[in-house]
Amino acid sequence: MNSQTRVSLIIILILFGAFLLTLSGCTFLGNKAHKNITYAKGSGAISDQQLNIFEPKKPTGPKDVLVFIHGGNWNSGKKSQYSLMGRNWTKKDIVYVIIDYPLSPAATYKEMAEYSAKSVKWVKENIQNYGGNPDRIFISGHSAGGHLAALISIDDQYFQKLGMANPIKGLILIDAAGLDMYGYLLEEKFPKDNTYLKTFTTDQKNWKDASPLYHLHKGMPPMTIFRGGKSYPSIISSNEKFIKAMQEFAPETSYVVLKSKKHIPMITQFFNPWNKRYNQIHRFMESIDSKGNIIKN
């Protein structure tokens, strides 16, 4: 059994355990799920891309919206694996959107980012029909999904290409990979058939363009960053570089290291509806005003 198969098996077992836990917590109640909504048409080898929406059953007004981008090494994963998180978030009165995006080798990182931005554009234009507030859109991602969430939040080209201002009010990173893809690929010197080079190409300019670290600027959406203390060395290294660079632009950025957590448990912890991270993230969202600024106490 190779390492990728072992990781997949671990994820399946954790998902099943989380499913039983969630049943016991009755988190299937109190929400409405809208699944497999097409947010963008495909092109060439890329198929139509879809998203799922979870909304509270009895909203009392437009709710904050949280868009989630899944991980999976840029070449695997799907939105249906994270439905438990959607149901859990509705308990916090949040409209939760989970997207699919095109994967490698059919798509490069840039196409993944472009489709991720298209999903946010769709949410901006349509989420009021599902109880969400189009002026209160937040975005989150784990692993490769964290990379994509950070890239479209920070690099203005993705929403400019769609003819719109960046609508993201806040960014939540969960053990994000690829924050410094340039440094990582320079150091590793992978052979040309490596999966990362299919995603990021062999062009070093693309590696830097793909790295959120090199797009930091004043006026970015506020962020809160979670990292596993026992995550992969490359993720630890790039997150440390990223938060150090953030001191120039947003020194107030929250950076939480969960010392006992490895990479996969950093996301599967959210299958537990009582996990403390829900309240931490919810407080972060509530701390951001209508202009996208953190409210000072």
N, C-alpha and C positions, 0 to 999 in steps of 0.2 A: 504494500500500500504506500503510494507516494505521499509527500507532505501535503499537496493540494487536496488529495482525497481525504486525508485525515482531518484537515481543517473543515472540509465540507461536512464530514460525518459529525464532527463536534458541533457545528452550527445546527445541524438537523436535530441532534439530541437536545441541545439547549432550547431550540425553538419548541420542541415537543413539551419539554418541562415547563417552559414559560406559558404554553397553551393551557396546560393543566392548572398552573397557578392562576392564570387570568380567569379561567372558568370559576375557580373557587372564590375569586374576588368579584364576580358578577360584573366584569367590565364590558360585557357585550350589551348591557342595558344602557339606555339613555343616550344613544347616538344614532345617526343616520349615515349610511355608507353609500357613496356614489362611485361606482367602479368603472375602470376602463374607458375613461373619457379621452378622446383624442385631442391633444393640444397642438400638434403640429404634424403636417403631412411629411412623409419620408421622401427620399430622393436617391436614385441609384440603388446601392446596396443597403441603404438605411430604410427601414420600414417606418410606418406611421408610429408616432410616439404617444403614449397615454399616461394618464395619472389617475389616482384615486383620491377622493375627498371624504373626510370624516367630519361631520358637523354635529354639534349638540342637538338633541331632539327638540328641546324647547328653548331656543335662543331668545333672550330678552332684548336683543338689539344687535347691531353689527359687531362681530367678535374679531379679536386679533387673529391673524392667519400665520401659520407656521408651515413653510414648505420644506420638505426633507428630501435630500439626495443621498441615496444608499451608496455604500462602498462595494468593493469587490475587485480590486486590483485593476480597475478600468476595463476589465474584460469579462466580468460576470456579475451576478446579482440581479434582483428584480424587486419591484415595489411590493408584490404580494407577500414577501417574507416579513414585512414590517407592519402588517395590519394591526397587530396588538398595540403598537405605539400610537397609531391613529385613534384607536378606541380609548386608550388611556388618556390621551391629550384632551379628548372631548370632556372628560371629567373635570378638567381645568377650565372649561368653557372656551376652549380654543378650537378654531377650525383648522384641521390638519390635512395637509396635502402631501402625498407621497408620489414622486414621479419615477417613471422609467426614462432612460436616455440611451442613445445608441452606444454600443460597446465596441471595443477593439476586437478583431482587426477591421471590422467594417467601418469604423470611425476613428479619426484621430482625436486627440484631446481637445483640439479647437472646435471640432464639430460637436463633441459632447458638451462643451461649454456653451456653444451657440444654441443647442437644443435646450439646455438647462435655462438659459436666459429666455428662450421662447416660452417655456413653461411658466415662468414668472410673469411674462407679458400676458399670457392667457389668464392667469390668476387675477392679475390687475383688472382685466377687462370683464371677467365673469364671476368672480367670487362672491359678489353681492347677491347672486342668485342662490347661494348656499349658506347664507348667514354670516359671511365674512365681510370685514371692512377692507376695501381695496386700498385705503390709505394707511393700513397697519399691517404690512407684509414683512415677515421675518423669514430668514432662511437658515437652514442647518444642514450639516452633512457629516458623515462618518467616513474616515479613511479616504479612499479616492473621491467619495462624495463630498468630503470636507474640502478637498482640493478644488473641486468644481464650484462649490458654494463660495469659497473664498475668492476664486478667480473672477467670477462674474460680479461679486460684490465690490471688488477693489479696482479691477481694470475696466475703465469706463467704455472701452470699445464695444463691448458686447451689447449693451443697451443702446448705445449710439447707433449701431448698425440696424437696430430695430426701430429707430426714429423716436426714441423715448428717453426721458430722464430715468436714472436709476431709481426704481420704486422701493428698494429694500431699506427697511428701517433699522434692522439689526441683524447681526450674524452670530451664529452659535456653532463653534467648531468642536467636534468630538473625535479626539485622536486623529486629527487630519493628517493625511499623507501628502507628499508632493509640494509642500510649501516652498521648498527649495529644490525643485527637480533638477535645476541646472547643476548645483553642487553635487547632488547625489549621482547623477549620470556621469559627470566628469570623474568622480572618484571610483565608481564601480567598473567602468570600461567594459560594458557588456558586448557580446558578439552581436552582429547585425540582425540575427534572427530572434533576438530576445524580445519578449512580449512588450517591454517598456519602449523599445525602439520602434515597434510597430505603432505604438500609441503616440509617442513623442517625436518620432523620426530620428534620423541621425544628424540633423542640423542643429548645431549648438545654439544658434539664434532662437530656434523654436524652444529649446530647453529653458532659456531665460525668459522668453515671452510667456511660457507656460507656468512660470513660478510666481505665485502671489507675492513672494518676498520682494521682488523687483518692481512691484507696482504700487507700493505703499505711498500714500499721499495724505495731505490734510483734507478733511471733509469726507473721509470714508464713513460708511455706516459704523456705529458702535459695535464692538465685538465682546463676546465672552468665550474663553478658550478652556477646554477640558483636555487633559492629557493623562494617559495611563503611566504610572510610575514604572511599570514593567513592560511597556510597549516595545516595539521593534526599535533597535538603535537608530535607524534612519529617521523614524518618526520623532523620537526624542530629540535628536540633533537638530532637525529642521524646525521643530516647534520652539526650541530654545533660541535658535537664531532669529526666528520670526518675532518672538516676544521681545527680544533684545532690540531689534530694529523698530518695533512699535513704540519704544520709549520716545523716539523723536517726534512721532505723529500723534499718538494717543496713549500717554503714559498711564492713564487711569484704567486701561484695559484689564479686565479680570482674567487671571490665569490660574486655573485650579489643577493641581496635580494629585491624582488619586493613587496614592503610593502602592497599593496592593493590586491594582488592576493591570491586566494584560490587554492586548489590542482588541480581541473579540469581545471579552466581557465589558469593554467600554461602551459597546452598543447594546449587548444583550441585557445589561442592567436595566434598560428602559422597558423590558418586557414585564418587569415587576411594577405594578401600578402604584406601589408605595415607595418607589425609589426616590431618594432625596433630591436627585438632580431635577426632577420635575418642578419642584418648588423653587430651586435656584434659578432655573431658566425662566420660569414664569415671573419671578421678581425682576429679572433682567429686562424682560419684555415690558413689564409695567413701568420700569424706570425711564423709558424712552418717550419723549414728548412727540407732539404732532409734527415737529420739524426735524425729527431724527436726532435730537440731542438728549444726552443723559440728564435727567432731572437731578439737580443738586439739592441735597437735604440741608 
